[in-house]
Amino acid sequence: MAKRQNDIEVVEEYLEILNQEVTLRFGEATSKDTIRHLIEKGIINPKALRNYMIIYDFESILKFNQGNRTHTFMDLSIKYHISERQAQTIVYKERKKIEASFNITY
């Protein structure tokens, strides 16, 4: 079954509601405040947050390891307490999910 994308109108309505909630809670909110609010409300899945950080770290650690993917996946598995295979799966299969076109229908 294919994942159903959010329509742009739904996304815009959600952004307006989120803006109201965050402004009411924090006043002049920073991006960190907004992310914290989303995590505390359960809107951002902890596993999705971890996967995003693994993908982000993959890029930076790969540069540090001079392009050696084996050592990079070993470093990720140690840092996040997952197997090397899990790290590979997250990087290769989850990376496409952070693209806007994967999540929103324009």
N, C-alpha and C positions, 0 to 999 in steps of 0.2 A: 504494500500500500504506500503510495507516495505521500510525502508530507505536504500538508496544505499550508500555503503561505498566507500571511496576514495581508489584507487589503490596505492600501495606503491611507484610506479614510479612517480605518480602525486604529492604525498606528498614530495618526495625527490626533485623534480623540484621546488616546491613551497618554500621549505626551502632554496634552493640556491638563489632564487630571493629575498626572505625576507632578507637573510644575506647581499646581495648586497645593498638593500634599507637602511637597518639599519646602515650598515657600512658607507654608503655615508652620512647619516644624522647625526649620532652621533660619528663616528670614532670608538673608542673602546667602544662598547655598553655593558651595563649591562642587566641582564634579565628584570629589571624594565623598561629600555629604550625600549626594544623589545615589552613588553606588552603594554606600552603607545603608541607605534607606531601602533600596531594592533588595539587598541581601537580607536585611532584617525582616522585611515583609514576605520573604520566600519567593520573590518573583525571579530572582537569579538563582538557578539551581547550583548548589555547591559543587557538583560534579562538572557542570559547564564552566564554572569559574576556574576550577583546577585545570581543566583541559585547555582553557584559554591561556593560562599561565604556563603550561607545559609547551604549548606552541610558541609562545613568546620567548620562553627560555631556550627553546630549541634553536631559534635563529641566533641568539647571542652566544650561546655555548658553542655552536657550530663554528662561529668565527674564531672564538678562543681556541678551539681544537683544530684550527687550520683545515676545516672541511672534512675531518674524520668523523663520519656518521656513527661508527661503532662506539667510539669513545663518548660521543655526544649522547647516545641512547643509554650508555652505562651511567653517565653523570645524571641524566634525568631520572633514571630508575632509583638511584641512590637518594637523590634530593626529595622525590615525591613518594618513596616507599612503594613502588610498583615494579612489575617485571619489565625487562627491556622490551619484550614483545608488546606489552600494553602501551609503553611509550611510543613504539613504532606505529601501532594502530591508531592511537590518538593523533599523532602528527599527520599521518597520511590520510586518514578518513575523516577526522574532525576539522581539519584545516578549511575545507570548503564551506563549513557551516558558519564561519565568521564573516562570510561575504554578504553584503546587503541584499544582493539579488537572490540569494538562497532563502531569505527570510521574509522579504517584502515583495508584493506584486505591484509594480508601477504602472 
